[in-house]
Amino acid sequence: MIDIRQLIAREFSLPPGNVNNALELWQEGGTVPFIARYRKEQTGSLDEVQLRDIFDRYTYLEELEKRKEKILEEIASQDQLTAELQAKITNCFNKTELEDLYLPYKPKRRTRATIAREKGLEPLANWIASNNKPQVSAISLETEASNYIDAEKGVNDAEQALGGAADILAERVADKAEIRAFLREYLFKHGVFISQIKAEYPEGTTKYEMYRNYSYGVSKIPPHNVLALYRGETEGVLSVDLAFDESEVMAYLAEREICTKNTSLKRFYQTMLQDAFNRLLKPSLIREVRSDRQEYADIESIQTFEANLRNLLLASPAGRKPTLAIDPGFRTGCKVAVLSDTGKYLEYRAIYPHTGENKRQQAAQTIKDFVSKYQIELIAIGNGTASRETDLFIGEVLRQIDAKPTKVMVNESGASIYSASEVAREEFPDLDITVRGAISIGRRLQDPLAELVKIDPKSIGVGQYQHDVNQKLLKQKLEETVESCVNYVGVDLNTASKQLLTFVSGISPTIANNIVAYRNER
């Protein structure tokens, strides 16, 4: 088997020693930020991006090697492992190509070819294949097939015998790795995604109108379009197909597989190849291409989500200033929480500026009182329901105040998730959910990173199609982004929450708990 570490060093043009040291540190439990910052002398100053690429590639190749071992064992157990096939499998570095090599030997469910073999028609298929040569001309398929008629086995005439032989040969064609590789590449280069909105959805009634009569090349389609097409298909609004010139594909198969000049044998092969393509090759290869485009869209989209999350987490903190946090609302009122300059919760009040003039005046007075009492310097307004109306209201109130605080609209995505979480209950066991949400909005303005690490990154709202991508990969990459941001910025050991501390390289949840407990005691 291959030396994975040496291979990665060659692929990334890096010294083998640096790659080996990085992998050793990672397998010992070192995080990427820790290795990048504190083990530079061992890794040759590899940065976070390089390290993650190395670790991802190592994981891929390690999985590939384990799969190779299983495949070689399976083929060997069938006594079909040749030196040539073993070499091909050993030197394969792509999972798709590996599965193509394994396909002819992979145990199959009961297929038409299996049934034909059970009827004793494999010798007939072998005879037909052996006569598929330019120099063979004078043969009769029907005469040979008549030798395999056996009513007890369900072969009642020569036509049924030839049909069974064709099924066996069609499966052999569909299992050929080189044919699958060519057709897969052809679909990528020349295939076109086309979509239609189903007839039961009149024009203008869906959010997928741009996909009503849509077409885009497989190799060039943007990732967000892939996700939208698949989502529309899942919701039953769109019908999505992959179109291509099937005549070119059939011409390739005929040129490759038909050698005979015998008219009847050539006609037999043409029919067999059409069946192999329609029944076996086309459906599976279209599934593979669609799956590949899903994976491509996932990776590209998740990279965008990572960038969006990084921008949110690394947004400039407003700093240590007394803050008034407002979670806007109409009928249920606006929830107002007062925070100290260190983010400590001080007081809460619900106001109703949007339910009549009398209550609007009362709400205005409450805001003035809070600003005066706590020397408020910042007002954080959540950007959810009633945010614009609340922003206008606060603007009116501030015009009546001499020392005006700065009001800022704050992205409140995920605040409701946080307010009902175990973390929030632990922080504020005696406070209502609505109060916790307002506190979170205010703290996001004071220090976005410190507050947002308490929320599942997927709940922050990092992209339009985040629910359509691979959720396991999304979770992993967003958590890596949070870890990277925390270690990039650093934390204040005297004020950092337990959740924030756990993202620091070298600090486990237990150590984080101990730090907070020690701090609280003293």
N, C-alpha and C positions, 0 to 999 in steps of 0.2 A: 504494500500500500504506500501511498505518497506521504512525504513529510510535509504536513500542513504548514508548519511554521516557516520552513524554507520556501514553500510555494508563495505564501503571503509576502515574505520579504522580497521575492522576485517581482511579484505583481505590483507592489507598492514602491519598488525601487528603494528599499530601506535596508540598513545593515541588519543581518539576521539576529545579532546579539540584542539590538534594541527591541525588535519585535518579540523575541523570546522573553526578555525581561518584562515587557509590558504585559504579555499574556500570563506570565507567572504571577505578577502582582494582582492582576485582575482575578485570576482563579483563586488567589488567597483571600479575596473579598474586598480588594481595594476598589474604590469608586473611581470613575473617570476623572472628575475634578481633582481628587486626591492624587492620583497618579500623575496627572498633567502638571500639578503645582509643586508637589513635594518629592517627586522621584525623577526629576529631570535628568539627573546625572546617570540614571539607569536606563532611561528610554531615549536619550539623545534629544531631549526637549520636544518630544512629540506633543502636539496640541490636542485639545478635546476632540476636534473633528477627525483627526488622523486616528486617534485611539478608538473612537466609536466605529470607524470604518474597518479597522483591523479586527475588532471584537465581533462585529456583525459578519465579516467574511469568515472568520474562524468558526463561528457557530454554524454558518451555512455549509462549510466544507466538512466539518465534523459530522453533521447530520448526513451529508452525502456519503462519507466513508462508511458510516454505519449501515446505510441503505445498500451500498455496494456489497458489503459482507453478506447481508441477508440474501441478496439476489444471487450472488455466486454460490452460496450454499444451496439455494433452491434449484438452480440450473444443474449443479453438480449432482443433486439427489435424483435428477431425471436422467443422468448419464448423457447429457447433451452439452457439457462444457468443453469446448475446444480451446486450444491455445490462442487462436485468433480472437475468439469471442472474449476470453478472459482478458486479453490485452486491451481490447476495445473498452471493456467495462472499467478496468483498472485506470486507464488514461482518460476517462470521461470526467469532466468538471462541471457538468450542467445537469440539473435534476431532470429536466424534460428529456434531454437526449438519453439519459440513463434509463428512464422509463420506456423510451422507444426501443432500446436494445433489449429490454426485458420482456416486452409485450408478447413476442411469439412463444415465450416459455411460461408466461404468467397463467396460473390456474384460472380457467374461465368458468363462468356459469354455463348452463346448458344452452348452447347456441345451435343455429341451423347446421353449422359445420360439424358440431358434436354429434348431432342426430344422424347426419349423413355418414359419419365414421362408424356409428353404431350399426348402421345398415350395411356396412362392409363396402362402402364406395370409395374409400381412400385409394386403393390400388387403381381404380378407374381415373381418379384425379391425377395420380402420378403418371399414368400412361399418357393422358392428355398433355401434361406438362412436358413429358419427355419427347413428344412429337411436335412441340412448338419450336420448330427449327426451320431455317430457310430451305434446307435440302430435302425436307420431308414434304411430300405433296399428295401421294396416293394413299389416303387413309379414309376410313368411314367411321365417324363417331357413333352412328346408330348401330352399326354392326358390332362394334366393341362394347357399347353400352348394353346391348341385348344379353351379353354374357353375365350381367349383374342383376338381371330380373329375378326377384325372389319375393313372391307374394307374402310369405310368412314374415319377412322383414319389412314389408310395406313398400317394396319396389315393384310396381305392377307393370311397368313398361319402360322402354329405353329412354323416353322423355323424362321420367322421374329419376332414372339413374343419372342422366346428364345434369339434371337440376341439382341433385345432391353433390355431384362432383364439382359443379360450379360454385356451390356454397363453400366447399372446402378450399377451392382455389381463391375465392373472393376473400376469405379470412386470411389466407397467406399473404395476399397482396396488401391488405389493410394493416398487417402486422409488420411490414417492412419498414425499418427505421429510416432508410434513405428517402422513401416515398413520403412518409409523414413529415420529415424535415423539409423536403422541397415544398410540399403543399402548405405547410404551416407558414413558411417564409413567403409563399405566393399570396396567401391571405393577408399577411401583414402589409405587404407592398401594394397589393392591388385591390384588397377588399374595401368595401364602403359600408359604413353603418347607415341604415335608412330607417326612418321611423314615421309612423302615421298615428294620428289620434283616432281612437275607435269611433265608429259611426254614432254611438249613443251619446257622444259628447259634442254638442253643437259648437260652432265657432264662438270663441270668447268666454266659454264656461269653465275653462281649466287654467291652471298656472303653467301648463306646458305648451302654450300656443306656438312658441318658436319651433317646437318639434312636430308641428302638424304635418308638414311635408319636408322633412329634414334629411340631409345626407352629408356625410363627412368621412374622409379617408381614415381607415383604421390606424395607420401609422402617424397621422397628424392630429387626430381629434384631441382637443384640450381635456384635461382630467375632469374639470367640473361638468363638462358636457356628458362624459361617460357616466358619472354618478347620477346626473339628472335623468338620462335615458333609462338607466337600470331602475331608478326609483319610480319613474313613471310607469315602467313595465310592471314592477311589483305591485303598484297600486291599481293596476288594471286599466290605466288610462291610455297607455301607449302600446303599440305593437312594434317591436324592434327586430330588424333582420340584418344579416350580414350578406351583402350582395357582392357578386364577382362574376367573371366570365367563365362559366362552367365548360364552355367548348374548348377553351385553352387548357383547362385541367385535363379534360378527356383526351385531348390531342397528346399531352405529355404522357399520360398513362398508356395510351395505345402505342406510342413510339417506343416506350421503355419496355413494355410487357409483351407486345405482339411481334413475334419473329417469323411466324409461318406465312407461307403464300397460299396455303390451302384455303379455299373460299369458305367452306363450312366451318373449319376450325377458327378462321379469323372472325367469322360472324359470332361463333360461340364465345370467343374471348372478348369481343366488343360488348356483348350482352353481359358477360360476367363482370367486366371492369365497370360498366355503368352501375351494376348492382353493388359492387364493392364500394364504389364512391358514394352512391346515394344512401346506402343503408349503414355502412360501417365507417367510412372515412369522413364524409362531410359532417355528420352530427357531432362526432367526437372532436374533430379539429375546430369546428366553430365554437364548441364549448371551451376548448383550450384557449383560443384567441380571445374570447370574451373574458375568460378568467384572467388571462394575462393583462388585458386592458383594465380590469378591475384592480389588479395588483398595482399596475402602473399608476392608476388614478389615486389609489390609496396612498402610495408613497409620495407622489407629488403634492397631494392635498395636505397630507400630514406635515410635510415640510412647511407649507404655508401656515398651517395651524400653529406649528412650533414658532414660526417667526411672529405671528400675531400674539401668541402667549408671551414670548420674550419681550415684545414691546409693551405689553400690559404690565408685566412684572417689573420691568426696568424703567417704568415711567417715573419721572422725577418726583420724589416725595415732597409734600408741602412743608414738612418739617414739624418741629415741636411747637404747635400753636393751639390754644384753646379752640375747640371746634364745635359747631352746632350741626348735627347730622339730621337730615330730613328725608324720611321715606314717604314720598307723595301718595295721595289717594283722594278720591272724590267723596263718595258717600261715607266711607269708613274713616275719613279724615287723614291728616298728615301726622306721621309719628315723628316726634322730635326728641332726640337724645343729645345730652350735653356731655362732651368729652374734655378731659383735661389736656394739657399740652403733651402728656405722655400717653394719651389714649385711654386713660382711666375713666370708667363710666361714673358720672356725677348725678344726673337727674334726667327725668323723662316726663313728657307731656304730650297728649294728643290734641291737635288743633284742627278746626274745621273752616278753613278759609274759602271753601267752594260751596257752602251750603247756606247762603244767605248773608246779607250785609251785617247783621248783628254779630253773627259768629265770626265773620271776617274781621271785624274790629277787635273782637276778643282775641283772635289769633294774632293779630298785629301787635297787640299789647304784650302778649306772651313772648313773642320774639324779641321785642324791645327789652323786656325785663331780663330775659336770659342773656342778651348781649351785654347789658349793663352789669348784671350780677357777676358774670363769669369772665368779663373782659374778652368776649369772643373775637377772634381774629379771622376765622374761616367759617364759611357755611357750605356744607356739602349737601347737594340736592341729587337724589337718585334719579336716573333717567328713564324710569318706568312710567306707568299710567299717571296722568295728571302732572307730569314733570314740567311741561311748558307753562301751564297755568300757575303752578307753584313757583316757578322761577320768576314769572311776572309779578306775582304777589310779593315775594321777598324783595324784588327790585323796588316796589312801591314803599315797602316798610323801610328799606335802607335809605331812601331819599329823606326820611324824617329823622335820621340818626346822624350825628356829627362825626363820630369815629366809626366810619363804615368798615365792617368786615368784608373780606373778599368772598364772593359767592362763586362756587364752581359746580358744574354739572358732572356727576360721577357715574360711571358705568356700574349698574347694580346687578349685572348678570351673576347669578349664583348666590346672591345674598339670602334668598329664601331657602336655598339648599343649606347654606351655613347655619341659618337661624334654627333649623330643625335638627341639626346634626349633633352627634355625641360630643364633639369638640365644643360647640356653643353651650350645650347643657352643662358641661364641665366648667366652662368659664363663668357662666351666669345662670346657676341653678335656680335662682329665685325670680328671674325675669321672664316676661312673656316673649313668645316668638317674635312678635312685631317689634319689640324693643331691641332684641338681638339683631334683627335685620337692619334697623336704623344705625346701631352702633357700628356694624360692619361697614356700612356706607361711609360713615365718618372716618373710620380708621383707614379705609382705602385711600382717602385723600391725604391723610397724614403720612402713611407709609404703605404704598400699594403692595410691595413684595411681602412685608411682614403679615399682612392681612390675607392676601390671596392664597398663600401657601396652605391655609387652613381648609381650602375648598378643593374638591376633586377638580383637576384642571379641565375635564370635559364639561363641567357645569358652569365654567366661566364664560362660555360662548365664544369659542375661538374661530369659528368658521361656519358657513352656511350649510355645508354638507357633512358636518362632523359625525352625524349619526348614520351615514351611509358607508363609511369606511371601516376597515378592519379594526374592531374595537380593542382587541388585545394589543395590536401594534400602536394604535393611537394612545392608549393608556401608558404604554412603555415609553414612547417618545416624548409625551408631554411631561411625564415624571422626570425624565432625563433633562428636559428643558428647565424645569423648576430647580432641580439639583444644580444644574450649571449656573443658573442666575443667582441662586443664594450664595454659591461659592465665589462667584464673580464679584458680588457686592460686599459680602461679609455680613456679620450680624453684631449687634450690641449685646454683649453677654449679660449685661445688667437688666435689659428690658425684653430680650427676645423670648417669644413664646416657646412652649415645648415643641409645637409643630414646626416652627421655624428652625429650631436647633437641630432637629432630627435630619434636616437636609444638609447640615454641615459635614464635610468630609471627616470621618473618624468618630463622629458622635452618634451613638446608637440611641434608640428610644429610651433605654434604661438610663444611660448617662444624661440624656436630656431631662428626664424626670428628676434625677438626682440634683442637677444644676438648679432647676426651678425650686425644688424643695429646700435646698440650701439657701437660696436667695430669699425665699419667703420666711424662713426661720430667722434670718439675720437682717 
